[in-house]
Amino acid sequence: MCGMFRFLEEKFVPVAARVGSQRHLVAIRDGFITIMPLTIVGSLAVLVNNLPIKFYQNALDAIWKHETWTQWGGNVWGATFGIISLLLAFTIAYNLAKSYDKDGLSAGVISLSTYLTFGTFGEGGLTGLTTGTGGIFIAIIVALLSTELFCKLTGNPKLLIKMPNGVPPAVSKSFAALLPAIITIGLFALVRTIISAGFDIPDIVGSFYSAVQEPFMGLTNSWIAALLLAFIPTFLWTLGVHGANIIEPFMQTINLPAIEANVKAISSGEIAPYIVNKPFFDAFINMGGSGTTIALIIAIFIFARKNKQYNTVGKLSAAPGLFNINEPLLFGLPIVLNPVLFVPFILTPMVNVTIAFFATKWGFVPAATVSPPWTTPPIINGFLATQSWQGAALSIVLIVVAVCIYLPFISMANRMAKQNELRAAEAESQKGQQVTKLENQKVEV
């Protein structure tokens, strides 16, 4: 076991760390993190509109007309999820340009404009598919490519328009970005023109969504995909690599379109088509943090009170664990590179994702349609994400299952701790005996 960990630490961890710090993946991750407050606000608007409590619905109807307060939620949705692709085109480009020490603001504006060259305009302006979740994939691709081109062009002194001294810095930056902006936007507009005219594809975003993004989301909406998404971050965490950060860009690209599709389906009286999304994982898998470690804390309190290290770390980790922060456990016990705890840490989320997936698939629990803040405590998160008491009940069942998985390994860790204490006591005793023997020999001399 130690040999395997040594091999992984020497060969795999450096590769995983490089992947996790790859500038384009980091830019995508940070771009999504930037707009997280808006996605939470949009999700809360869905919760306000659709919370399935009769008393709550009747109370709002008594205060306002039903159409009025549901229109309020719709307006919030349109101002958040309804413009998500536009926001990502800007935030991803901004973060990528900053990683090159370039003008992030100009890169973001140019990326947004470049993305709009691929947009589809209807009678009322841009279509909802272009501005909303349907354009996420193209927005990401355009943001990365346009920013790479812009950063290379801004490094060319021949394309730099220098302004005289005394001109405000903001004006100088604008003119410095002028020629690179013209080339970047013009080139992407030319590509759009060739695709539309040469291949007769007037709606590029819609066509891409139908041909690539929607089928891709369907492929991830399977039990095998759910198992992989549960396995990868915990496996990486056991090696000391922030697995959640590495997989976050992928999770987010399937998350927002899946939530929107679920909401539309439920509003139309249909079954939600997507089980696997981020609120599903936050509500049922990442309770207490990666590895369902809220259950590990409970198991420690039940079975490891006499283990000083585990008991101390468990007490310190209890409060953060309620809000799904588990770094004190990961590095305090530790779980990282721990030959005992790495097994339940990986196994527990895979068991829980299986139970939660089929419980949702078979209709025992509604699909997740709301994305509460990831720091929402377990059980409450299950209720909010599914807008049902069944979601809360499933969270409780999964925590019990997880505790049962962790308990035998905690028992094993206790036995190992006692053996180590006995060995330390024996070593101390032998050392004391040797000191006494030496002192007696000195006295005899």
Secondary structure by P-SEA (a helix, b strand, c coil): caaaaaaaaaccaaaaaaaaacaaaaaaaaaaaaaaaaaaaaaaaaaaaccccaaaaaaaaaaccaaaaaaaaaaaaaacccaaaaaaacaaaaaaaaaacccaaaaaaaaaaaaaaaccccccccccccccccaaaaaaaaaaaaaaaaaaaaacccccccccccccaaaaaaaaaaaaaaaaaaaaaaaaaaaaaacccccaaaaaaaccaaaaaaaaccaaaaaaaacaaaaaaaacccccccaaaaaaaacaaaaaaaaaaaaacccccccccaaaaaacccccccccaaaaaaaaacccccaaaaaaaaaaaaaaaaacccccccccccccccccaaaaaaaaaaaaaaaaaaaaaaccccccccccccccccaaaaaaacccaaaaaaaaaaaaaaaaaaaaaaaaaaaaaaaaaaaaaaaaaaaaaaaaaaaaaaaac
